Amino acid sequence: MLFSAVARNLNFTLAANQLGISKGHLSAQIRQLEQDMGMPLLIRTTRSVRLTAEGERVFNGMESIERNMLELERNALSEATQIQGEIKITAPVQFTERYLLNICQQFKQVHPAIEFIIDCSYTAYDLNKSNFDIAFRATNQPPENMIAKALMDYQQSCCAAPSYLQKRGYPTSLAQLNQHQCLSGQDQQVWQFANEKININGWLKVNNNHLLKQQALEGQGIIYVPSYLVEKEIGAGKLDVLFADKPGIQRTIYAIYPQLIQQPIKLTAFIEFTKSYFDKI
């Protein structure tokens, strides 16, 4: 870059003034460049400076590099000062369905230049190594090497469709659950309530709470799922809550993201927007 300034002016004094450095330092840097490249780039006389053939080629190449660097600088400045580009998120399916898509839609209305890429999974990605900007996770122990902002608390709700309960009867104690069709996740043998663990049996185990809810709505059994997943159906009378006096285990939804010295403004804005969204509900 220093050589480019000299080649443009063909004068060390003018180039040094433009660069804000001393003529001696500039001259020493150009000599070092020529030594590193193993070829003369300038022909110096007491009255003039001119480029060698090799110097012409380097100077022509530097013009292209300078344009690219200027474009990179402009893009970086735009990224640092404008809310635009992609936000990559990993989150559970039911949280995405119930809340996240709505949050993203509302944020997009405020910031039209934003796009979202969402991975719906329960994989605990290492955000320091993966390319996700933020993760939403239900946990009582967020990772210590990440920033974790609590968004909402929820409990597990035990519920079933009125049609199932009319046919099979209402369980009057937790112990009676093992006499019912308890639909659960894979490898789940126990339902944990606040002060009691209950062994359960059922004809279906599937690792998707949304599918469990659909089966419950069809009267196929009792489910034990996050309360926010079934609150609408409970409110509409499509599902009845069981053991309302025996709360299920409580968990917290966190927004989790890496600790960065300078957080991208788009991510900072999205985190603040999400926090505000849950503060209102």
HELIX and SHEET records of a PDB file:
HELIX    1   1 LEU A    2  ASN A    9  1                                   8    
HELIX    2   2 PHE A   12  LEU A   19  1                                   8    
HELIX    3   3 LYS A   23  MET A   37  1                                  15    
HELIX    4   4 ALA A   53  THR A   81  1                                  29    
HELIX    5   5 VAL A   93  PHE A   95  1                                   3    
HELIX    6   6 THR A   96  LEU A  100  3                                   5    
HELIX    7   7 LEU A  101  VAL A  110  1                                  10    
HELIX    8   8 PRO A  162  ARG A  168  1                                   7    
HELIX    9   9 LEU A  174  GLN A  179  5                                   6    
HELIX   10  10 ASN A  209  LEU A  217  1                                   9    
HELIX   11  11 SER A  227  GLY A  235  1                                   9    
HELIX   12  12 ILE A  265  ASP A  279  1                                  15    
SHEET    1   A 2 LEU A  42  ARG A  44  0                                        
SHEET    2   A 2 VAL A  49  LEU A  51 -1                                        
SHEET    1   B 7 ILE A 114  CYS A 120  0                                        
SHEET    2   B 7 GLY A  85  ALA A  91  1                                        
SHEET    3   B 7 ILE A 134  THR A 139  1                                        
SHEET    4   B 7 GLN A 250  PRO A 258 -1                                        
SHEET    5   B 7 MET A 146  ALA A 160 -1                                        
SHEET    6   B 7 ILE A 222  PRO A 226 -1                                        
SHEET    7   B 7 CYS A 182  LEU A 183  1                                        
SHEET    1   C 6 ILE A 114  CYS A 120  0                                        
SHEET    2   C 6 GLY A  85  ALA A  91  1                                        
SHEET    3   C 6 ILE A 134  THR A 139  1                                        
SHEET    4   C 6 GLN A 250  PRO A 258 -1                                        
SHEET    5   C 6 MET A 146  ALA A 160 -1                                        
SHEET    6   C 6 ASP A 240  VAL A 241 -1                                        
SHEET    1   D 2 VAL A 190  GLN A 192  0                                        
SHEET    2   D 2 LYS A 197  ASN A 199 -1                                        
END                                                                             
